[in-house]
Amino acid sequence: QVQLAESGGGLVQPGESLTLSCAATGNFYRLGEMSWFRQAAGKERELVATITTGGLTTYADSVKGRFTISRDNDKSTLYLEMNSLKHEDTAHYFCNADISAGGRAIYWGQGIQVAVSS
């Protein structure tokens, strides 16, 4: 069974950094486009960043220049390096991946909390 599992969340102060990881496990033969989403309390889920299999990246305007998405295909792991964190980055962060495992489907992780507070 294919699963995505996030790690690396926590509580930090404004201006600090945090790196999230998302590991894909199970029997699959292709890990396609991967993304990070976030959802703050009382708000809709929003796309934070996306990375293609070839390494092309896109970012939400709110995180450009502060966040970096990357992937290690050998480890089947997605990363999100978050710098200069702000209060408004506080949210539940989810990873998402296009995975081929028999059939092709979009998988979601359970999510992990990031809190930015002074």
N, C-alpha and C positions, 0 to 999 in steps of 0.2 A: 504494500500500500504506500502510495506516494504521500509524503508529508513535507510541509515547510515549517521550520521552527525558528522563531526570532530569539535573539539574545542581545544583551548589552545595554538595555534600558536602565533608567534610574533617575535619581534626583540630582540636579546640578544647579549651580548659580548662573545668573546671566553672564554671558561672555565666555563661559567655559565650553568645553568640547565633549563630545560623546560619539562613539562609533557603534552602530547597530550591525548585527550579522543576521543572516537568514540562510540556514542550511537546508538543502533539499535532500531527502533520504527516500529510500525505497527503490523499486525496480522501474526505471525509466530509461529511455535511450536518447532523448533529446530534451535539453533545457533551452527553451527559446527566450523570448523577450521577458525581462524581469523588471519589476517596479516596486517602489515604496509608496504607500498611501498613508494618510493619517486622518484621524478623526478626533477633534476636540469636543469637549462636553457641550452638548446642545447644538452642535454644528454637523453639517453633512461631511461624509468622507471625501477627502480631496487627494488628487494625485500630487505627489511630491517630486518624484524623479523616475525616469525610465532608462534602461540600458538595453540595447539590442545585443544579439549574439556576437556581432562584430565590434561591439564596444561604443557604438554611437549613443550619446546621452542627451536627454532633455530634462529641464527643470522647471518647476513652478517659479514664477517671478519672485515670490516671497522668499525663496531660498537660494536663488542664484548668487554665486559668489561666496556662499557660506557652506553649502552642503556639496558633497561629492559622492556620487554613486559609482560603484565599481563591482566587478565580479571576478571570481576565480573559478573558471570552468573545470579545472582539475579537481577542485574541492566541492564543486556544485554549490557554491556559496556566494551570496549577494551581500554587499556591504553598503552602509550609508555613513559616511564621515560627516559629522555635524559640528561646525565651528561657530564661534560667536553666537551662541544660543541666546534666544530672547524668550521672554515670558510667553509670547504668542506661539512659540514652537511647542508648548505643552500640549500633548495629545497622546492618543493611543496609536502606535505606528504598526502598520501591517505590511508584510511583503506579499507579492503576487507574482506568479510565474506561469508562463505558457509551457506546459509539459506534455511530452508525447510518451505515453506508457500504454501501449496497446492501442488506445484511442488518444485523441488530443484534447486537452482540457485546460482550463484556467484554475489554478490552485491558489488558495489563500492560507497564510499562516494564522495563528490564533491572535497574534498581536502582542505588543509589548508597550508598557507605559514609559513615557518620557515626561518628566516634570522639571520645569525651569522656574526656580523660585529663589528669591533672596531672603 
